[in-house]
Amino acid sequence: MKKITKSIDLEYHSFMSTQKPMGGARPGAGRKPRVAGAPATQSVSIKLSEEQKAKLHQLGGAPWVRDKIDKAKVPTPKE
């Protein structure tokens, strides 16, 4: 039994030593640089029901939300 295990181990190690390593720096990898002059953005997370998520997608997703926020008037505080 040890002989079979050794044979399998040797085959596995031989196979693994011929493979290219995983990970590491690769050309074109990583986040792309921001376009010069474009405003910085931040990620925001909200919780929605499945129905709300579907409706948001139909309405236009994140661009639709950004447009609504830009067009909304900020309420003035009551004294």
N, C-alpha and C positions, 0 to 999 in steps of 0.2 A: 504493500500500500504506500509506503514512503517513496518508493521509486516512481510511482505514478504521480504523486503529489509534487515531487521534485521536478518532474518533466513538465507538468502543467505550470508550475511556478517559473521555470526557465523560459517557457514559451511566452508567458504573460509578460515577464520582464523584458524579453527580447522585443516583443511587440510594442511595449510602452516606450522603450528607448528609441524606437524609430519614429515615433509620433512627434509632431511639432508641439511645443509647449503651449498650454492654454493661457489666455490672458496676455497682459503686457501691452505696451504701446503699439499702436497700429496706425498706419497712415490714414488720415481722414476721420479718426475716432474722436469722440468727445463732443462737447457742446460747441456749436458754431458761434463765432463772435457776433456780438450785436451790431446791427447796421448803424453806422455813424449818424448821430443826430436823432435816432429813434428813442422814444422815452423808455425808461427802465420799467419793467413790469414785475409784479409779484404774484405768486400763486395764492389762490383763495379756495378753501374747501367748504362746501355746504352739504347738508344732508337733505335728500329729497326722496319722496316715495317713487316707486317704479313709474306710476302714472305721470308724476311731475317731471321725472327725468325724460320720459318719452316726449312730453309736451315741450320741454326746453329744447330738445333736439330738433323738433319740428319747427320751433320758432326761430332757430338759427344758432343755438348754443352760445358760446362765450362772446362772439361778436355782437349778438343781439343784446346780451346782458350789458356789455360795455356801452352800447349805444343808448340803452335805457338809462343807465347811470349818468352818462354825459348830458342827456336831455332833461333829466329830473331837476326840479328846483329844490334847493335845500330849505326846509321850513325854518322860519325865524323863531327863536325861543320866546315864549310868552313870559312876561314879567309879572 
